[in-house]
Amino acid sequence: MANPWRTISRKLQRAFGIVVLFCIARFVAGFAAITLLDRDAVAWGWPLTIIVAVVCAICLGVALALRRAGPARNARTSRV
């Protein structure tokens, strides 16, 4: 009975980690927009949020594509 709970826990931790990384990326992008562009409206508006979300989605897609393109992992052979 503990195995389904571990699976749910891992998925929640992964989802929480992705949300936290998105928030950090959004904050850094906003700070960079304030610093480099000197425009507060651009830094905290919806367009920058959408841009950061699209960039995060593209990075996640590339990471998943590279993970699938790599060699198959076998649990028995990966442990040395």
N, CA, C and O atoms as a GROMACS GRO file, in nm:
protein
  320
    1MET      N    1   0.081  -0.120   0.000
    1MET     CA    2   0.000   0.000   0.000
    1MET      C    3   0.085   0.126   0.000
    1MET      O    4   0.039   0.234  -0.037
    2ALA      N    5   0.211   0.112   0.042
    2ALA     CA    6   0.298   0.229   0.047
    2ALA      C    7   0.348   0.270  -0.092
    2ALA      O    8   0.382   0.386  -0.112
    3ASN      N    9   0.351   0.177  -0.185
    3ASN     CA   10   0.402   0.208  -0.318
    3ASN      C   11   0.320   0.314  -0.392
    3ASN      O   12   0.380   0.404  -0.451
    4PRO      N   13   0.185   0.308  -0.392
    4PRO     CA   14   0.110   0.415  -0.458
    4PRO      C   15   0.132   0.551  -0.393
    4PRO      O   16   0.134   0.654  -0.461
    5TRP      N   17   0.150   0.553  -0.263
    5TRP     CA   18   0.175   0.679  -0.193
    5TRP      C   19   0.311   0.736  -0.231
    5TRP      O   20   0.326   0.857  -0.245
    6ARG      N   21   0.409   0.649  -0.247
    6ARG     CA   22   0.541   0.696  -0.290
    6ARG      C   23   0.535   0.753  -0.431
    6ARG      O   24   0.598   0.855  -0.460
    7THR      N   25   0.459   0.687  -0.517
    7THR     CA   26   0.445   0.735  -0.655
    7THR      C   27   0.378   0.872  -0.657
    7THR      O   28   0.424   0.963  -0.727
    8ILE      N   29   0.271   0.887  -0.582
    8ILE     CA   30   0.201   1.015  -0.574
    8ILE      C   31   0.293   1.121  -0.515
    8ILE      O   32   0.295   1.235  -0.561
    9SER      N   33   0.367   1.084  -0.413
    9SER     CA   34   0.459   1.178  -0.349
    9SER      C   35   0.567   1.225  -0.445
    9SER      O   36   0.599   1.343  -0.449
   10ARG      N   37   0.624   1.133  -0.523
   10ARG     CA   38   0.727   1.170  -0.620
   10ARG      C   39   0.671   1.263  -0.727
   10ARG      O   40   0.737   1.360  -0.766
   11LYS      N   41   0.550   1.233  -0.775
   11LYS     CA   42   0.489   1.318  -0.877
   11LYS      C   43   0.459   1.456  -0.822
   11LYS      O   44   0.479   1.555  -0.893
   12LEU      N   45   0.412   1.465  -0.699
   12LEU     CA   46   0.386   1.595  -0.638
   12LEU      C   47   0.516   1.673  -0.616
   12LEU      O   48   0.519   1.794  -0.639
   13GLN      N   49   0.621   1.605  -0.574
   13GLN     CA   50   0.750   1.672  -0.556
   13GLN      C   51   0.803   1.723  -0.689
   13GLN      O   52   0.857   1.834  -0.695
   14ARG      N   53   0.788   1.645  -0.795
   14ARG     CA   54   0.834   1.688  -0.927
   14ARG      C   55   0.752   1.808  -0.975
   14ARG      O   56   0.809   1.904  -1.028
   15ALA      N   57   0.620   1.803  -0.958
   15ALA     CA   58   0.535   1.914  -0.999
   15ALA      C   59   0.567   2.040  -0.919
   15ALA      O   60   0.573   2.150  -0.975
   16PHE      N   61   0.588   2.025  -0.789
   16PHE     CA   62   0.623   2.138  -0.705
   16PHE      C   63   0.758   2.197  -0.747
   16PHE      O   64   0.774   2.318  -0.750
   17GLY      N   65   0.852   2.111  -0.779
   17GLY     CA   66   0.983   2.158  -0.825
   17GLY      C   67   0.973   2.236  -0.955
   17GLY      O   68   1.042   2.336  -0.972
   18ILE      N   69   0.888   2.190  -1.047
   18ILE     CA   70   0.870   2.261  -1.173
   18ILE      C   71   0.806   2.397  -1.149
   18ILE      O   72   0.846   2.496  -1.210
   19VAL      N   73   0.708   2.402  -1.060
   19VAL     CA   74   0.642   2.530  -1.029
   19VAL      C   75   0.742   2.626  -0.963
   19VAL      O   76   0.744   2.744  -0.996
   20VAL      N   77   0.823   2.576  -0.873
   20VAL     CA   78   0.922   2.661  -0.807
   20VAL      C   79   1.025   2.713  -0.908
   20VAL      O   80   1.062   2.830  -0.904
   21LEU      N   81   1.071   2.627  -0.998
   21LEU     CA   82   1.165   2.671  -1.101
   21LEU      C   83   1.102   2.776  -1.192
   21LEU      O   84   1.170   2.870  -1.233
   22PHE      N   85   0.974   2.759  -1.225
   22PHE     CA   86   0.905   2.860  -1.306
   22PHE      C   87   0.898   2.993  -1.232
   22PHE      O   88   0.922   3.098  -1.292
   23CYS      N   89   0.866   2.989  -1.104
   23CYS     CA   90   0.858   3.113  -1.025
   23CYS      C   91   0.995   3.182  -1.017
   23CYS      O   92   1.004   3.304  -1.027
   24ILE      N   93   1.098   3.105  -0.999
   24ILE     CA   94   1.233   3.163  -0.993
   24ILE      C   95   1.270   3.223  -1.128
   24ILE      O   96   1.325   3.333  -1.135
   25ALA      N   97   1.240   3.151  -1.237
   25ALA     CA   98   1.270   3.204  -1.370
   25ALA      C   99   1.190   3.330  -1.398
   25ALA      O  100   1.241   3.423  -1.460
   26ARG      N  101   1.066   3.334  -1.354
   26ARG     CA  102   0.981   3.451  -1.375
   26ARG      C  103   1.034   3.571  -1.297
   26ARG      O  104   1.036   3.683  -1.349
   27PHE      N  105   1.077   3.548  -1.175
   27PHE     CA  106   1.133   3.655  -1.093
   27PHE      C  107   1.262   3.709  -1.154
   27PHE      O  108   1.281   3.830  -1.161
   28VAL      N  109   1.348   3.618  -1.198
   28VAL     CA  110   1.475   3.661  -1.259
   28VAL      C  111   1.448   3.739  -1.388
   28VAL      O  112   1.514   3.840  -1.414
   29ALA      N  113   1.353   3.694  -1.468
   29ALA     CA  114   1.320   3.765  -1.591
   29ALA      C  115   1.263   3.904  -1.560
   29ALA      O  116   1.296   4.001  -1.628
   30GLY      N  117   1.179   3.914  -1.458
   30GLY     CA  118   1.126   4.044  -1.417
   30GLY      C  119   1.234   4.136  -1.366
   30GLY      O  120   1.236   4.255  -1.398
   31PHE      N  121   1.322   4.083  -1.286
   31PHE     CA  122   1.433   4.164  -1.233
   31PHE      C  123   1.524   4.211  -1.346
   31PHE      O  124   1.570   4.325  -1.346
   32ALA      N  125   1.550   4.121  -1.443
   32ALA     CA  126   1.634   4.159  -1.557
   32ALA      C  127   1.566   4.266  -1.642
   32ALA      O  128   1.632   4.357  -1.693
   33ALA      N  129   1.433   4.257  -1.656
   33ALA     CA  130   1.361   4.358  -1.734
   33ALA      C  131   1.366   4.493  -1.665
   33ALA      O  132   1.379   4.596  -1.731
   34ILE      N  133   1.356   4.494  -1.532
   34ILE     CA  134   1.366   4.621  -1.459
   34ILE      C  135   1.507   4.677  -1.471
   34ILE      O  136   1.525   4.796  -1.496
   35THR      N  137   1.606   4.592  -1.453
   35THR     CA  138   1.745   4.637  -1.454
   35THR      C  139   1.791   4.681  -1.593
   35THR      O  140   1.850   4.788  -1.609
   36LEU      N  141   1.764   4.598  -1.693
   36LEU     CA  142   1.815   4.626  -1.826
   36LEU      C  143   1.727   4.720  -1.907
   36LEU      O  144   1.778   4.806  -1.979
   37LEU      N  145   1.596   4.705  -1.896
   37LEU     CA  146   1.506   4.786  -1.976
   37LEU      C  147   1.453   4.908  -1.901
   37LEU      O  148   1.403   5.003  -1.962
   38ASP      N  149   1.464   4.906  -1.769
   38ASP     CA  150   1.415   5.014  -1.683
   38ASP      C  151   1.266   5.039  -1.707
   38ASP      O  152   1.220   5.153  -1.711
   39ARG      N  153   1.192   4.928  -1.721
   39ARG     CA  154   1.048   4.939  -1.742
   39ARG      C  155   0.977   4.843  -1.648
   39ARG      O  156   0.984   4.722  -1.666
   40ASP      N  157   0.911   4.896  -1.548
   40ASP     CA  158   0.842   4.812  -1.451
   40ASP      C  159   0.718   4.746  -1.509
   40ASP      O  160   0.684   4.634  -1.472
   41ALA      N  161   0.649   4.815  -1.601
   41ALA     CA  162   0.527   4.759  -1.659
   41ALA      C  163   0.556   4.632  -1.739
   41ALA      O  164   0.477   4.538  -1.736
   42VAL      N  165   0.666   4.630  -1.809
   42VAL     CA  166   0.704   4.511  -1.886
   42VAL      C  167   0.745   4.399  -1.792
   42VAL      O  168   0.717   4.281  -1.817
   43ALA      N  169   0.811   4.435  -1.685
   43ALA     CA  170   0.867   4.335  -1.594
   43ALA      C  171   0.760   4.251  -1.525
   43ALA      O  172   0.781   4.132  -1.504
   44TRP      N  173   0.647   4.309  -1.490
   44TRP     CA  174   0.548   4.236  -1.412
   44TRP      C  175   0.417   4.217  -1.486
   44TRP      O  176   0.315   4.187  -1.424
   45GLY      N  177   0.416   4.233  -1.618
   45GLY     CA  178   0.294   4.216  -1.696
   45GLY      C  179   0.274   4.073  -1.744
   45GLY      O  180   0.362   3.988  -1.729
   46TRP      N  181   0.156   4.049  -1.801
   46TRP     CA  182   0.124   3.917  -1.852
   46TRP      C  183   0.212   3.873  -1.968
   46TRP      O  184   0.245   3.755  -1.976
   47PRO      N  185   0.250   3.962  -2.059
   47PRO     CA  186   0.332   3.915  -2.172
   47PRO      C  187   0.462   3.847  -2.130
   47PRO      O  188   0.500   3.746  -2.188
   48LEU      N  189   0.529   3.901  -2.031
   48LEU     CA  190   0.654   3.839  -1.986
   48LEU      C  191   0.627   3.705  -1.919
   48LEU      O  192   0.706   3.611  -1.932
   49THR      N  193   0.516   3.695  -1.848
   49THR     CA  194   0.480   3.567  -1.786
   49THR      C  195   0.455   3.462  -1.894
   49THR      O  196   0.499   3.347  -1.880
   50ILE      N  197   0.386   3.500  -2.000
   50ILE     CA  198   0.361   3.406  -2.109
   50ILE      C  199   0.491   3.367  -2.177
   50ILE      O  200   0.510   3.250  -2.210
   51ILE      N  201   0.579   3.462  -2.197
   51ILE     CA  202   0.708   3.433  -2.260
   51ILE      C  203   0.788   3.335  -2.174
   51ILE      O  204   0.846   3.239  -2.227
   52VAL      N  205   0.792   3.358  -2.045
   52VAL     CA  206   0.867   3.269  -1.955
   52VAL      C  207   0.803   3.130  -1.955
   52VAL      O  208   0.874   3.030  -1.952
   53ALA      N  209   0.670   3.123  -1.957
   53ALA     CA  210   0.602   2.993  -1.959
   53ALA      C  211   0.634   2.917  -2.088
   53ALA      O  212   0.656   2.796  -2.084
   54VAL      N  213   0.635   2.987  -2.200
   54VAL     CA  214   0.667   2.921  -2.328
   54VAL      C  215   0.812   2.874  -2.330
   54VAL      O  216   0.840   2.763  -2.376
   55VAL      N  217   0.902   2.955  -2.280
   55VAL     CA  218   1.043   2.915  -2.274
   55VAL      C  219   1.060   2.793  -2.184
   55VAL      O  220   1.134   2.701  -2.218
   56CYS      N  221   0.993   2.792  -2.069
   56CYS     CA  222   1.001   2.676  -1.979
   56CYS      C  223   0.944   2.551  -2.046
   56CYS      O  224   1.000   2.442  -2.032
   57ALA      N  225   0.833   2.566  -2.119
   57ALA     CA  226   0.773   2.452  -2.188
   57ALA      C  227   0.867   2.399  -2.296
   57ALA      O  228   0.879   2.278  -2.313
   58ILE      N  229   0.932   2.488  -2.369
   58ILE     CA  230   1.026   2.445  -2.473
   58ILE      C  231   1.144   2.372  -2.410
   58ILE      O  232   1.187   2.268  -2.460
   59CYS      N  233   1.197   2.426  -2.300
   59CYS     CA  234   1.310   2.360  -2.232
   59CYS      C  235   1.269   2.223  -2.180
   59CYS      O  236   1.347   2.128  -2.189
   60LEU      N  237   1.149   2.212  -2.125
   60LEU     CA  238   1.100   2.084  -2.075
   60LEU      C  239   1.082   1.985  -2.190
   60LEU      O  240   1.117   1.868  -2.176
   61GLY      N  241   1.029   2.031  -2.302
   61GLY     CA  242   1.013   1.945  -2.419
   61GLY      C  243   1.146   1.896  -2.474
   61GLY      O  244   1.159   1.779  -2.509
   62VAL      N  245   1.244   1.985  -2.480
   62VAL     CA  246   1.376   1.945  -2.528
   62VAL      C  247   1.439   1.844  -2.432
   62VAL      O  248   1.500   1.746  -2.476
   63ALA      N  249   1.425   1.868  -2.303
   63ALA     CA  250   1.481   1.775  -2.205
   63ALA      C  251   1.417   1.637  -2.217
   63ALA      O  252   1.487   1.535  -2.210
   64LEU      N  253   1.286   1.633  -2.235
   64LEU     CA  254   1.219   1.503  -2.251
   64LEU      C  255   1.259   1.436  -2.381
   64LEU      O  256   1.276   1.314  -2.385
   65ALA      N  257   1.275   1.513  -2.488
   65ALA     CA  258   1.317   1.455  -2.616
   65ALA      C  259   1.458   1.398  -2.606
   65ALA      O  260   1.486   1.290  -2.658
   66LEU      N  261   1.547   1.470  -2.540
   66LEU     CA  262   1.684   1.420  -2.523
   66LEU      C  263   1.688   1.298  -2.434
   66LEU      O  264   1.769   1.208  -2.454
   67ARG      N  265   1.600   1.295  -2.335
   67ARG     CA  266   1.597   1.180  -2.246
   67ARG      C  267   1.552   1.055  -2.322
   67ARG      O  268   1.605   0.946  -2.300
   68ARG      N  269   1.453   1.070  -2.411
   68ARG     CA  270   1.408   0.956  -2.490
   68ARG      C  271   1.510   0.916  -2.595
   68ARG      O  272   1.519   0.798  -2.630
   69ALA      N  273   1.585   1.011  -2.646
   69ALA     CA  274   1.682   0.982  -2.752
   69ALA      C  275   1.807   0.914  -2.697
   69ALA      O  276   1.883   0.854  -2.773
   70GLY      N  277   1.827   0.922  -2.568
   70GLY     CA  278   1.946   0.863  -2.509
   70GLY      C  279   1.937   0.712  -2.503
   70GLY      O  280   1.834   0.654  -2.538
   71PRO      N  281   2.043   0.648  -2.458
   71PRO     CA  282   2.042   0.503  -2.448
   71PRO      C  283   1.940   0.456  -2.344
   71PRO      O  284   1.914   0.525  -2.246
   72ALA      N  285   1.884   0.339  -2.368
   72ALA     CA  286   1.785   0.283  -2.275
   72ALA      C  287   1.852   0.253  -2.142
   72ALA      O  288   1.964   0.201  -2.136
   73ARG      N  289   1.781   0.286  -2.037
   73ARG     CA  290   1.835   0.258  -1.905
   73ARG      C  291   1.772   0.132  -1.848
   73ARG      O  292   1.650   0.116  -1.851
   74ASN      N  293   1.855   0.047  -1.798
   74ASN     CA  294   1.807  -0.076  -1.737
   74ASN      C  295   1.847  -0.074  -1.590
   74ASN      O  296   1.963  -0.047  -1.558
   75ALA      N  297   1.753  -0.101  -1.503
   75ALA     CA  298   1.779  -0.091  -1.359
   75ALA      C  299   1.885  -0.194  -1.316
   75ALA      O  300   1.961  -0.167  -1.223
   76ARG      N  301   1.890  -0.307  -1.381
   76ARG     CA  302   1.986  -0.409  -1.339
   76ARG      C  303   2.129  -0.376  -1.381
   76ARG      O  304   2.224  -0.404  -1.307
   77THR      N  305   2.144  -0.317  -1.499
   77THR     CA  306   2.278  -0.290  -1.548
   77THR      C  307   2.332  -0.154  -1.505
   77THR      O  308   2.452  -0.131  -1.511
   78SER      N  309   2.244  -0.063  -1.460
   78SER     CA  310   2.292   0.070  -1.424
   78SER      C  311   2.360   0.073  -1.289
   78SER      O  312   2.439   0.164  -1.260
   79ARG      N  313   2.331  -0.024  -1.206
   79ARG     CA  314   2.395  -0.030  -1.075
   79ARG      C  315   2.524  -0.107  -1.086
   79ARG      O  316   2.527  -0.220  -1.134
   80VAL      N  317   2.631  -0.045  -1.040
   80VAL     CA  318   2.762  -0.112  -1.049
   80VAL      C  319   2.808  -0.151  -0.914
   80VAL      O  320   2.916  -0.208  -0.900
   0.00000   0.00000   0.00000
